């Protein structure tokens, strides 16, 4: 047995993993995986039989190949031609002979053993990703593939079961304490013009999986050059905006990462959903085809190919679980291939690099032949060909098309035991497991090697961890459970699962469970006791385990503190399917932010994204910001609104807000901020805007542009960090509808008084009527309103239909300004404006000086009142030919509606019944972020300066 020193230098593939080539990852130390001997066959038509003369990289099994067409080296990205190429038979890594000694990228078979902190991925729905490459088989993603929503991992759907759980670690889970944060390297899929941080040469490629990038700070480098960088990650240019993982705590047991990051799950089940299953959409069965060595350097294609002359296609299963779920891989090899070649090809299809002599290949009987298992299913690969009536010894002329790989019984094994969250300075220790070894004896044997012999063994446990790509499962082993039998059971279930299983020695101290569960959609205006009783009636909460920690009565939401993981999971799943008073409830798992650990110069950015704004751009931005920042600081507004985000950030002394959406979305977030102000430790956070709507008038005024047109999200975040803080007035509108005296003007149901907030403008009459018609058209067919150009076209069409319409608005309303009655001219629309932009950038007030009024500003505490005479006048204003009719300027307004009249506030329209509207400035001004003016570029300055 031996203890292996922890290099502690950098994270490779997974956060905190040892660097490839270090003692912890060397194939010769600590029982690490060794390179598997190659196939026993001679040279194929396109493959030379010579082995790599130089030292192989970690885990790779290189073989010299003859290339019939130019390909690219995965290290230097240069062309390889002729006899100069070396191919890894397992992961398809291609290299020049001169580059072999510099290869630091581990083989896919070794990658799981290099992950120190297993973190599952969050795969979104399938999509087509151009010029991207699979992280498992290194092939291009030509068909719809999967991408992690938190990191830059791209994989084929059928490669998902072989991807290791090496996603970013974005929070503390109650077990580990981070002293420093290391780089989290991800290989390949860099921009073609990416520059190495060390040598300043190009390190990205659009033709091959090359180069590495830290998924926190964004630094890019060659895999060789990355070893020269300091291991500590400083989060790069966005360090003042990122919420550090060490400042976030979330006990995520029983919850998937999709639930923890509030990511909407795909409606269509993906391959391997829940248990790393398989895609069954392929007509020939799931999996990628693994060809025999004779078929050339391309060992895996997108779909199984039909057997050609002299070749046969076989289905390979890796265990009982694969047989039950009909998960298999397909290999194609010559009919005269020897049994050793078949076994090696089958192992290679499952990325298994262990010695083939430790495995056996058995014929899988058909369901109708289940009774013949003893005669055929038990046959070894070495003798099956003879028993099947083949032409010669070891040939496979007539074999069954379905085979299963079995691991041969082992009298003893060398097993790696990892110290879980113990600061002992080693990556793992290797011990010999015999039939007499149990979980308790292993703990007793490992503790002295970890320097913990002075502590009682009863305070430690052995934990089995399955590092699936979608979920990391932990199981505490019973003290008397035989370990060798457990290893045999795992291999019998799935050989692939064995390569993803680890054993940890864990301190058995009890972890106090605590989960914060946000529940929204409740009736507003209730007391904490009433909310508790309502939830107890709806979902049967357990009084001793569930308590109401926060109540947001005005918004009908509560935050529950749950002291049991199983109860938290039960409530989460039950609340999502519960309807109270006709409204479906919303359930979210929220983290705790440890504000005391926040760096002094850090002002994290709270991001709200409306995915329904801007067509599909909102969804793309949601994914981009999750990857550039900590996903715990990015919130989807269609999933609970702004309240969960403000609750998570409520204890931070200073933070900023970015709202991605239209003017209505910005108003929604600002209204929620106004209600939450007294709950926040930072009562006046500055708000930036990424305009995704149609008009985007507030975004224009604050220099964020007329609308998002695909700018780099990283550049957007840099602009937010450099933006200037400005003040803006917020206005309150009291709507008090009364029943009219005339029967023709009465409304069926008079609404109770309500209050709305205004930031941009409030329109009464013709402009609100156009907005209402547009809103109704969008509600009827929302799928058509995904383009800003189309939306404006609908506005024009609705306006043309109203061009001859006249309702003499000045006769239907009364206006008081500062308690003074104001005589209205003949108008069709009355508009109160707070910002110098209206109707997609038009200047409604005009630029002419007028001694009667002050020069308008959005922070002067005054509103400007303007009238328009109809649709034609509005068109002339938007075309810059005219301005509106200036009526008044003030800080208090009272409007009396004599008839039901269309009203819109910040682009949100409705039909308001007869009654009163009182507009006044209330509360403190809101702090907005205005994009800084870009400095003119000096002559001769390169673009990438």
Secondary structure as the mmCIF struct_conf table of DSSP 4:
data_model
#
loop_
_struct_conf.conf_type_id
_struct_conf.id
_struct_conf.beg_label_comp_id
_struct_conf.beg_label_asym_id
_struct_conf.beg_label_seq_id
_struct_conf.end_label_comp_id
_struct_conf.end_label_asym_id
_struct_conf.end_label_seq_id
STRN STRN1 UNK A 2 UNK A 5
HELX_LH_PP_P HELX_LH_PP_P1 UNK A 6 UNK A 6
BEND BEND1 UNK A 9 UNK A 9
STRN STRN2 UNK A 11 UNK A 11
BEND BEND2 UNK A 13 UNK A 14
TURN_TY1_P TURN_TY1_P1 UNK A 15 UNK A 16
HELX_LH_PP_P HELX_LH_PP_P2 UNK A 17 UNK A 19
TURN_TY1_P TURN_TY1_P2 UNK A 20 UNK A 21
BEND BEND3 UNK A 22 UNK A 22
TURN_TY1_P TURN_TY1_P3 UNK A 23 UNK A 25
TURN_TY1_P TURN_TY1_P4 UNK A 27 UNK A 28
BEND BEND4 UNK A 29 UNK A 29
TURN_TY1_P TURN_TY1_P5 UNK A 30 UNK A 31
HELX_LH_PP_P HELX_LH_PP_P3 UNK A 35 UNK A 37
BEND BEND5 UNK A 40 UNK A 41
STRN STRN3 UNK A 44 UNK A 44
TURN_TY1_P TURN_TY1_P6 UNK A 45 UNK A 46
STRN STRN4 UNK A 47 UNK A 51
HELX_LH_PP_P HELX_LH_PP_P4 UNK A 52 UNK A 52
BEND BEND6 UNK A 53 UNK A 54
HELX_LH_PP_P HELX_LH_PP_P5 UNK A 55 UNK A 57
TURN_TY1_P TURN_TY1_P7 UNK A 58 UNK A 59
STRN STRN5 UNK A 62 UNK A 72
TURN_TY1_P TURN_TY1_P8 UNK A 74 UNK A 76
STRN STRN6 UNK A 79 UNK A 88
TURN_TY1_P TURN_TY1_P9 UNK A 89 UNK A 91
STRN STRN7 UNK A 94 UNK A 96
TURN_TY1_P TURN_TY1_P10 UNK A 97 UNK A 99
HELX_RH_3T_P HELX_RH_3T_P1 UNK A 100 UNK A 102
BEND BEND7 UNK A 105 UNK A 105
HELX_LH_PP_P HELX_LH_PP_P6 UNK A 106 UNK A 107
HELX_RH_AL_P HELX_RH_AL_P1 UNK A 108 UNK A 111
HELX_RH_3T_P HELX_RH_3T_P2 UNK A 112 UNK A 114
BEND BEND8 UNK A 116 UNK A 117
STRN STRN8 UNK A 119 UNK A 119
STRN STRN9 UNK A 123 UNK A 123
STRN STRN10 UNK A 127 UNK A 127
TURN_TY1_P TURN_TY1_P11 UNK A 130 UNK A 131
STRN STRN11 UNK A 133 UNK A 133
TURN_TY1_P TURN_TY1_P12 UNK A 135 UNK A 137
STRN STRN12 UNK A 140 UNK A 140
BEND BEND9 UNK A 143 UNK A 143
STRN STRN13 UNK A 145 UNK A 145
STRN STRN14 UNK A 146 UNK A 147
STRN STRN15 UNK A 148 UNK A 148
BEND BEND10 UNK A 149 UNK A 151
STRN STRN16 UNK A 154 UNK A 155
HELX_RH_3T_P HELX_RH_3T_P3 UNK A 157 UNK A 162
BEND BEND11 UNK A 163 UNK A 163
BEND BEND12 UNK A 165 UNK A 165
STRN STRN17 UNK A 166 UNK A 166
BEND BEND13 UNK A 171 UNK A 171
STRN STRN18 UNK A 172 UNK A 172
BEND BEND14 UNK A 174 UNK A 175
BEND BEND15 UNK A 179 UNK A 180
STRN STRN19 UNK A 182 UNK A 182
STRN STRN20 UNK A 184 UNK A 184
STRN STRN21 UNK A 185 UNK A 187
BEND BEND16 UNK A 188 UNK A 188
TURN_TY1_P TURN_TY1_P13 UNK A 192 UNK A 193
STRN STRN22 UNK A 195 UNK A 195
TURN_TY1_P TURN_TY1_P14 UNK A 197 UNK A 199
BEND BEND17 UNK A 201 UNK A 201
STRN STRN23 UNK A 202 UNK A 202
BEND BEND18 UNK A 206 UNK A 208
STRN STRN24 UNK A 212 UNK A 214
TURN_TY1_P TURN_TY1_P15 UNK A 215 UNK A 217
STRN STRN25 UNK A 220 UNK A 221
TURN_TY1_P TURN_TY1_P16 UNK A 223 UNK A 224
HELX_RH_3T_P HELX_RH_3T_P4 UNK A 225 UNK A 228
BEND BEND19 UNK A 229 UNK A 229
BEND BEND20 UNK A 231 UNK A 231
STRN STRN26 UNK A 232 UNK A 232
HELX_RH_3T_P HELX_RH_3T_P5 UNK A 236 UNK A 238
TURN_TY1_P TURN_TY1_P17 UNK A 239 UNK A 241
BEND BEND21 UNK A 242 UNK A 242
HELX_RH_3T_P HELX_RH_3T_P6 UNK A 245 UNK A 247
STRN STRN27 UNK A 248 UNK A 249
TURN_TY1_P TURN_TY1_P18 UNK A 253 UNK A 254
BEND BEND22 UNK A 255 UNK A 255
HELX_RH_AL_P HELX_RH_AL_P2 UNK A 257 UNK A 260
TURN_TY1_P TURN_TY1_P19 UNK A 261 UNK A 262
HELX_LH_PP_P HELX_LH_PP_P7 UNK A 263 UNK A 266
BEND BEND23 UNK A 267 UNK A 268
HELX_LH_PP_P HELX_LH_PP_P8 UNK A 269 UNK A 270
TURN_TY1_P TURN_TY1_P20 UNK A 271 UNK A 275
BEND BEND24 UNK A 282 UNK A 282
TURN_TY1_P TURN_TY1_P21 UNK A 283 UNK A 284
BEND BEND25 UNK A 286 UNK A 287
STRN STRN28 UNK A 289 UNK A 291
HELX_RH_3T_P HELX_RH_3T_P7 UNK A 293 UNK A 295
BEND BEND26 UNK A 297 UNK A 297
STRN STRN29 UNK A 300 UNK A 301
BEND BEND27 UNK A 302 UNK A 303
HELX_LH_PP_P HELX_LH_PP_P9 UNK A 304 UNK A 307
TURN_TY1_P TURN_TY1_P22 UNK A 309 UNK A 310
STRN STRN30 UNK A 311 UNK A 317
BEND BEND28 UNK A 319 UNK A 319
HELX_RH_AL_P HELX_RH_AL_P3 UNK A 320 UNK A 324
TURN_TY1_P TURN_TY1_P23 UNK A 325 UNK A 326
STRN STRN31 UNK A 329 UNK A 334
TURN_TY1_P TURN_TY1_P24 UNK A 335 UNK A 336
STRN STRN32 UNK A 338 UNK A 338
HELX_RH_AL_P HELX_RH_AL_P4 UNK A 339 UNK A 349
TURN_TY1_P TURN_TY1_P25 UNK A 350 UNK A 351
BEND BEND29 UNK A 354 UNK A 354
HELX_RH_3T_P HELX_RH_3T_P8 UNK A 356 UNK A 358
STRN STRN33 UNK A 359 UNK A 363
HELX_RH_3T_P HELX_RH_3T_P9 UNK A 367 UNK A 372
HELX_RH_PI_P HELX_RH_PI_P1 UNK A 373 UNK A 377
TURN_TY1_P TURN_TY1_P26 UNK A 378 UNK A 378
HELX_RH_AL_P HELX_RH_AL_P5 UNK A 381 UNK A 387
TURN_TY1_P TURN_TY1_P27 UNK A 388 UNK A 389
BEND BEND30 UNK A 391 UNK A 392
TURN_TY1_P TURN_TY1_P28 UNK A 393 UNK A 394
STRN STRN34 UNK A 395 UNK A 395
BEND BEND31 UNK A 397 UNK A 398
BEND BEND32 UNK A 401 UNK A 401
STRN STRN35 UNK A 402 UNK A 407
HELX_LH_PP_P HELX_LH_PP_P10 UNK A 408 UNK A 409
BEND BEND33 UNK A 411 UNK A 411
STRN STRN36 UNK A 412 UNK A 419
BEND BEND34 UNK A 420 UNK A 421
BEND BEND35 UNK A 424 UNK A 425
STRN STRN37 UNK A 426 UNK A 434
TURN_TY1_P TURN_TY1_P29 UNK A 435 UNK A 436
STRN STRN38 UNK A 438 UNK A 438
HELX_RH_AL_P HELX_RH_AL_P6 UNK A 439 UNK A 449
TURN_TY1_P TURN_TY1_P30 UNK A 450 UNK A 451
TURN_TY1_P TURN_TY1_P31 UNK A 453 UNK A 454
BEND BEND36 UNK A 455 UNK A 455
HELX_RH_3T_P HELX_RH_3T_P10 UNK A 457 UNK A 459
STRN STRN39 UNK A 460 UNK A 467
BEND BEND37 UNK A 469 UNK A 470
STRN STRN40 UNK A 472 UNK A 476
HELX_LH_PP_P HELX_LH_PP_P11 UNK A 477 UNK A 478
TURN_TY1_P TURN_TY1_P32 UNK A 479 UNK A 480
STRN STRN41 UNK A 482 UNK A 482
HELX_RH_AL_P HELX_RH_AL_P7 UNK A 483 UNK A 493
HELX_RH_AL_P HELX_RH_AL_P8 UNK A 495 UNK A 499
TURN_TY1_P TURN_TY1_P33 UNK A 500 UNK A 500
STRN STRN42 UNK A 501 UNK A 507
HELX_LH_PP_P HELX_LH_PP_P12 UNK A 509 UNK A 511
STRN STRN43 UNK A 515 UNK A 520
HELX_LH_PP_P HELX_LH_PP_P13 UNK A 522 UNK A 523
BEND BEND38 UNK A 524 UNK A 525
HELX_RH_AL_P HELX_RH_AL_P9 UNK A 528 UNK A 539
TURN_TY1_P TURN_TY1_P34 UNK A 543 UNK A 545
STRN STRN44 UNK A 546 UNK A 552
HELX_RH_3T_P HELX_RH_3T_P11 UNK A 553 UNK A 555
TURN_TY1_P TURN_TY1_P35 UNK A 556 UNK A 556
STRN STRN45 UNK A 557 UNK A 562
BEND BEND39 UNK A 563 UNK A 563
HELX_RH_AL_P HELX_RH_AL_P10 UNK A 565 UNK A 575
TURN_TY1_P TURN_TY1_P36 UNK A 576 UNK A 577
STRN STRN46 UNK A 579 UNK A 580
TURN_TY1_P TURN_TY1_P37 UNK A 581 UNK A 582
STRN STRN47 UNK A 583 UNK A 584
STRN STRN48 UNK A 586 UNK A 590
STRN STRN49 UNK A 592 UNK A 593
HELX_RH_3T_P HELX_RH_3T_P12 UNK A 595 UNK A 597
BEND BEND40 UNK A 598 UNK A 598
TURN_TY1_P TURN_TY1_P38 UNK A 600 UNK A 601
HELX_LH_PP_P HELX_LH_PP_P14 UNK A 604 UNK A 604
STRN STRN50 UNK A 605 UNK A 609
TURN_TY1_P TURN_TY1_P39 UNK A 611 UNK A 616
HELX_RH_AL_P HELX_RH_AL_P11 UNK A 617 UNK A 628
BEND BEND41 UNK A 629 UNK A 629
HELX_RH_3T_P HELX_RH_3T_P13 UNK A 631 UNK A 633
STRN STRN51 UNK A 634 UNK A 636
TURN_TY1_P TURN_TY1_P40 UNK A 637 UNK A 640
BEND BEND42 UNK A 642 UNK A 642
HELX_RH_AL_P HELX_RH_AL_P12 UNK A 643 UNK A 648
TURN_TY1_P TURN_TY1_P41 UNK A 649 UNK A 651
BEND BEND43 UNK A 653 UNK A 654
STRN STRN52 UNK A 656 UNK A 661
HELX_RH_AL_P HELX_RH_AL_P13 UNK A 663 UNK A 676
HELX_RH_3T_P HELX_RH_3T_P14 UNK A 677 UNK A 679
BEND BEND44 UNK A 681 UNK A 682
TURN_TY1_P TURN_TY1_P42 UNK A 683 UNK A 684
STRN STRN53 UNK A 686 UNK A 691
BEND BEND45 UNK A 693 UNK A 695
HELX_RH_AL_P HELX_RH_AL_P14 UNK A 697 UNK A 701
TURN_TY1_P TURN_TY1_P43 UNK A 702 UNK A 703
BEND BEND46 UNK A 704 UNK A 704
BEND BEND47 UNK A 706 UNK A 707
BEND BEND48 UNK A 710 UNK A 710
HELX_RH_AL_P HELX_RH_AL_P15 UNK A 713 UNK A 722
HELX_LH_PP_P HELX_LH_PP_P15 UNK A 723 UNK A 723
STRN STRN54 UNK A 724 UNK A 728
STRN STRN55 UNK A 731 UNK A 737
BEND BEND49 UNK A 741 UNK A 742
HELX_RH_3T_P HELX_RH_3T_P15 UNK A 743 UNK A 745
BEND BEND50 UNK A 748 UNK A 749
HELX_LH_PP_P HELX_LH_PP_P16 UNK A 750 UNK A 753
STRN STRN56 UNK A 754 UNK A 758
BEND BEND51 UNK A 759 UNK A 760
STRN STRN57 UNK A 761 UNK A 765
HELX_RH_AL_P HELX_RH_AL_P16 UNK A 766 UNK A 780
HELX_RH_3T_P HELX_RH_3T_P16 UNK A 782 UNK A 784
HELX_RH_AL_P HELX_RH_AL_P17 UNK A 788 UNK A 801
TURN_TY1_P TURN_TY1_P44 UNK A 802 UNK A 804
HELX_RH_3T_P HELX_RH_3T_P17 UNK A 809 UNK A 811
TURN_TY1_P TURN_TY1_P45 UNK A 812 UNK A 812
STRN STRN58 UNK A 813 UNK A 817
TURN_TY1_P TURN_TY1_P46 UNK A 818 UNK A 819
STRN STRN59 UNK A 820 UNK A 822
BEND BEND52 UNK A 826 UNK A 826
BEND BEND53 UNK A 828 UNK A 828
STRN STRN60 UNK A 829 UNK A 833
BEND BEND54 UNK A 834 UNK A 836
STRN STRN61 UNK A 838 UNK A 838
TURN_TY1_P TURN_TY1_P47 UNK A 839 UNK A 841
STRN STRN62 UNK A 842 UNK A 842
BEND BEND55 UNK A 844 UNK A 845
BEND BEND56 UNK A 847 UNK A 847
TURN_TY1_P TURN_TY1_P48 UNK A 851 UNK A 852
BEND BEND57 UNK A 853 UNK A 853
HELX_LH_PP_P HELX_LH_PP_P17 UNK A 854 UNK A 856
TURN_TY1_P TURN_TY1_P49 UNK A 858 UNK A 859
BEND BEND58 UNK A 860 UNK A 861
STRN STRN63 UNK A 863 UNK A 868
BEND BEND59 UNK A 870 UNK A 870
HELX_RH_AL_P HELX_RH_AL_P18 UNK A 871 UNK A 878
TURN_TY1_P TURN_TY1_P50 UNK A 879 UNK A 880
BEND BEND60 UNK A 881 UNK A 881
STRN STRN64 UNK A 885 UNK A 890
BEND BEND61 UNK A 891 UNK A 891
STRN STRN65 UNK A 892 UNK A 897
BEND BEND62 UNK A 898 UNK A 899
STRN STRN66 UNK A 901 UNK A 905
TURN_TY1_P TURN_TY1_P51 UNK A 906 UNK A 907
STRN STRN67 UNK A 908 UNK A 912
HELX_LH_PP_P HELX_LH_PP_P18 UNK A 913 UNK A 913
BEND BEND63 UNK A 914 UNK A 914
STRN STRN68 UNK A 915 UNK A 921
BEND BEND64 UNK A 923 UNK A 923
HELX_LH_PP_P HELX_LH_PP_P19 UNK A 924 UNK A 925
STRN STRN69 UNK A 926 UNK A 930
HELX_LH_PP_P HELX_LH_PP_P20 UNK A 931 UNK A 938
TURN_TY1_P TURN_TY1_P52 UNK A 939 UNK A 940
TURN_TY1_P TURN_TY1_P53 UNK A 943 UNK A 944
#
